[in-house]
Amino acid sequence: MSASPIAVRRRPGAAAALLTLLALGACVDLAPTYRRPASPVPATLPTTGPEGPATAVAAANPAWREVFIDPRLRSVIERALAGNRDLRLAVANVAAARAQYAVERAGQFPRLAATASAVYGQTPSGVLSGTGAQTGVHNERLYDLGAGVSAWQLDLFGKLRNASRASLEAYFATRQARDAARVTLIGAVATDWLTLGSDRALLAIATETRSSGEASLALTRVRFDAGVASALDVAQAETAAQQARADVARLTTQVAVDRNALDLVVGSPVGDELLPGDIDDPGVVLANLPAGLPSRVLLSRPDVAEAEDQLKGASASIGAARAAFFPDISLTGSGGVTSLALSTLLRSASETWTLAPTVTQPIFDFGANRGNLAAARAQRDAALARYEKAIQTAFREVADSLARRATIDEELEAQQALTDAAARAYALADARYRRGTDSYLTALVAQRTLYAARQSLTAAKLARAVNLAALYASLGGGLN
């Protein structure tokens, strides 16, 4: 460089002094030592039932392909992982956070710039001699080649280092947020896919009931024309048929809405070959959890890990705020060669170098540094509260899923027995009505009971399948 604030002679100890300053900067860290806070939840998760489970999973967060085994559902999930726009946004946030960390980290290192210049000029000889006589001209040439560092801050108290660490933890947090979005997306796709299958099953039940009701209405009208059935029987039969007809129209709309929701979460239309037939299709499987599983498995949940990374970043920000109370030391230096002629530019006699240290010590800032430190501490306390709340939320979600899982099989078994009994009752009542030994009201009540029982059985099957998907997500899920 041609311009420099201070010109000094070369001294062999300058490099050693610089290395000493760097070593001092690496030794001071004003950030509080991070220790993982104690979990504000019981040490173990609830058991899956009063008598304990029959089998155990190999890991608390199995890979999603081990949980969702239906090939159609797997294909839909893979398409969602590639096309969901919310997940793409999360991936973009990770890239932005990583770039920001690179910017913060670069501030810890000197920025080296190379320069090359040439100056040409002409001055009257009389001006140089002071006589004023115009006897000739003096041609000037100056060539300069060098490299230098401009205002490199020595991080003696860890201000830049902790700012970089906070940025790094923010980057880690966005990666965990991306993973949390992936787990949530997988659970949402499975739930929407299963809900579509359930509503398709309900539509099939309603369609079958409508056909049965229309057949009963036609038979009742024939019996009425023959003087065997009453007008009340006809009205009751028509009521049952019209109710089923209305349910078919409503469920047809609901199936279309379910399919639109699935297309949205996947990010593209899902073909008919990938849709579930009904809720009885195999869709998910998950082994029971071992009794007394430690609650520390929740720490692997992406949202909990995200909150902890944010807490670590907040602790590092305290170190940066503390360092602001101490002097800032920056160095500006350059070295190169300068000559009046290109032929002598690279000779050793043309070497030049400069070094300009600057020390800035805050004296009066009207409480700005104290305010920044107080804000950093408050943000750390807020991050701690969010971290503990994330653990508590995770514990409750798992506990709720386990509580539902403990009783859903018994409920499903009872609902299946109820449906079987209702089917037998309706068959007997319908046969008695057709033989003329009983009124249509008995057959109608039995038909409505069977219709409601089949709907409840379908809802219980959906609840069981969704519970398994929710348990996968609440345990943090596996992303492989």
Secondary structure, DSSP 8 states (H G I E B T S, - for coil): ----S-B----THHHHHHHHHHHHHTT---S--------SS-SB---SSTT--S---SSSS-BHHHH---HHHHHHHHHHHHH-HHHHHHHHHHHHHHHHHHHHHHTTS--EEEEEEEEEEEEEHHHHHTS-----EEEEEEEEEEEEEEEEEE-TTSHHHHHHHHHHHHHHHHHHHHHHHHHHHHHHHHHHHHHHHHHHHHHHHHHHHHHHHHHHHHHHHHHHHTTSS-HHHHHHHHHHHHHHHHHHHHHHHHHHHHHHHHHHHHTS---GGGS-S-TTS---------TT-BGGGGGGSHHHHHHHHHHHHHHHHHHHHHHTTS-EEEEEEEEEEEESSGGGTTSGGGEEEEEEEEEE-----TTHHHHHHHHHHHHHHHHHHHHHHHHHHHHHHHHHHHHHHHHHHHHHHHHHHHHHHHHHHHHHHHHHHHHTSS-HHHHHHHHHHHHHHHHHHHHHHHHHHHHHHHHHHHTT-B--
